[in-house]
Amino acid sequence: MNRIVIDDAAGASAYLSRVSLPEPPDVFVTRGSGPSLPQPDFTTSDPQAIAVGSQIAEFSADISPDLRAAISNSFLLAQLAANRHTDDNPGQKNAWYERYLEVLANVGWVVETEQESTRRIQGDSTEVHRAIIPVLTSILGTAVAATTVITTILEGLAQMDQDTPWITLFDRSSQRASANQFQLSRAALDLDGRPRISVACFDLDANRSITQVLFFKISSSGATLSQFGAQLGINEPVFNSVSSVVEQKVKDYVTSYVADIPI
């Protein structure tokens, strides 16, 4: 797929006007007792993790609250657009990942590096975690990956209530007709004080249906785990100019697709 990349504000706005999204959902209801998702508090200056549909998004302490909200909106837009694209174009290899990155690249993010790998896995969540952690290490670096909030969440899954609202959201969003897709990301400032995001997208192609993707209940026949990773810098003039447009496009989806992850 030829990825469209526009690096000026006017072109990005025109691109956004053409981005198609799925129909807004009905009010999300969790499997537990709560009627709605716990919305993130974007006023905090502490490290934070949120669920954006099928994505666990981490923000380091140096990312400002306003920027966290804007980044979250760009993730949500890219994910929804990728969902719509693959629903309209079933069977295209890597179509979801390509569309996801294309949208990010047209709302002010600059794709700097990419990597891809595939491996066969057997067993339960332990085996999948063994496959995921090296990917995070490769993308984030050994020192960061060892202390990241995402790693803490993955290592603590066994003790979590599987009916927690954000897990319910993640599972619902991860399971699609063709595969089980989920993403992990981290946003932090680089040495020059500029925002930078690292994203790992996973496609879990199992021979049988998976009841909960996050807990990786895989049949004995196993599954194929494909990984697509990217490091993205920022084109701040474009990002700042279209952030309000992005916010407007996703406003009807936020309460059903974005949830706080207690850490």
C-alpha positions, -999 to 999 in steps of 0.1 A, spaced: 0 0 0 13 35 -9 10 55 23 -2 91 17 18 116 38 9 153 38 32 176 58 14 210 57 -15 223 77 -39 230 48 -32 196 33 -37 178 66 -71 195 71 -82 185 37 -70 149 43 -90 148 76 -121 159 58 -119 127 37 -112 103 66 -142 79 71 -150 65 105 -175 38 116 -209 48 129 -207 62 165 -215 35 190 -243 33 214 -235 40 250 -209 15 262 -220 -8 290 -194 -28 308 -197 -65 319 -194 -54 355 -218 -32 375 -208 2 362 -229 17 334 -200 37 318 -163 38 314 -141 57 339 -128 87 318 -91 96 322 -82 127 342 -59 146 318 -50 172 345 -25 149 362 12 154 358 20 118 369 27 90 345 -6 77 331 -20 48 312 -53 48 293 -72 24 271 -80 38 237 -102 11 222 -77 -18 215 -47 3 225 -29 7 259 -14 42 257 11 53 283 21 89 289 53 98 307 53 125 334 69 150 311 39 150 287 16 179 295 -21 173 303 -33 191 272 -9 172 250 -20 139 265 -56 146 254 -45 156 219 -23 125 215 -52 103 227 -75 119 202 -50 112 174 -47 76 185 -85 72 185 -89 87 151 -62 65 136 -77 34 152 -113 42 141 -102 50 105 -82 18 103 -112 -2 116 -134 14 89 -108 8 62 -103 -29 69 -141 -34 72 -144 -19 37 -113 -37 24 -112 -72 39 -83 -95 31 -57 -69 25 -25 -79 42 -13 -54 68 -41 -30 58 -51 -21 94 -15 -12 104 -9 8 72 -41 28 75 -34 34 112 1 48 106 -11 68 75 -36 87 96 -11 94 123 13 106 96 -13 131 84 -22 147 118 13 159 126 33 127 134 64 118 114 72 81 110 109 78 116 115 41 119 95 9 114 100 -28 121 80 -60 115 82 -96 127 60 -127 129 63 -157 152 43 -188 161 31 -191 197 16 -218 218 0 -219 252 -13 -192 275 -6 -155 283 29 -164 296 40 -173 261 25 -142 245 40 -119 271 74 -135 263 68 -125 227 56 -90 235 82 -78 260 112 -81 236 92 -60 211 88 -33 237 125 -36 245 134 -32 208 112 -1 204 117 16 237 152 5 247 161 -19 275 162 7 304 128 23 295 110 -10 287 120 -24 321 103 4 340 74 13 317 39 14 329 29 -10 301 53 -36 313 39 -33 348 3 -37 335 12 -68 315 30 -84 344 1 -77 367 -27 -91 344 -30 -123 363 -41 -104 394 -66 -82 376 -104 -86 375 -112 -96 340 -145 -76 342 -127 -43 349 -143 -17 325 -111 -9 306 -103 -46 300 -139 -51 288 -134 -22 264 -100 -35 252 -114 -70 246 -144 -57 227 -123 -34 205 -95 -59 199 -117 -87 184 -124 -81 148 -138 -104 121 -104 -112 105 -81 -112 134 -74 -100 170 -56 -67 170 -42 -47 198 -16 -19 203 8 -7 229 22 28 229 43 52 249 46 90 246 75 109 261 96 140 254 129 134 236 163 150 246 153 181 228 120 184 247 99 174 217 70 148 219 78 114 206 56 83 204 66 46 202 39 22 189 38 -15 187 8 -30 168 0 -67 172 -21 -90 151 -30 -123 168 -42 -147 142 -56 -177 161 -71 -209 146 -100 -206 170 -119 -177 186 -102 -160 215 -126 -150 243 -103 -124 258 -74 -110 238 -57 -93 267 -55 -126 287 -46 -145 255 -67 -176 260 -53 -195 230 -64 -229 218 -39 -258 219 -34 -254 181 -17 -221 188 -16 -187 170 5 -165 148 16 -132 163 25 -105 139 42 -73 152 45 -39 136 65 -13 154 72 24 147 89 54 163 72 87 155 84 123 160 62 153 157 56 181 131 44 206 157 29 232 133 7 206 116 -2 188 148 -12 220 166 -31 233 136 -53 202 132 -57 191 168 -91 208 172 -103 192 139 -92 158 152 -110 165 185 -142 173 167 -141 142 145 -138 118 175 -160 137 201 -189 113 196 -166 83 203 -145 93 233 -169 82 261 -173 47 245 -136 42 235 -114 59 260 -110 47 296 -86 52 325 -63 24 336 -56 25 373 -19 21 380 
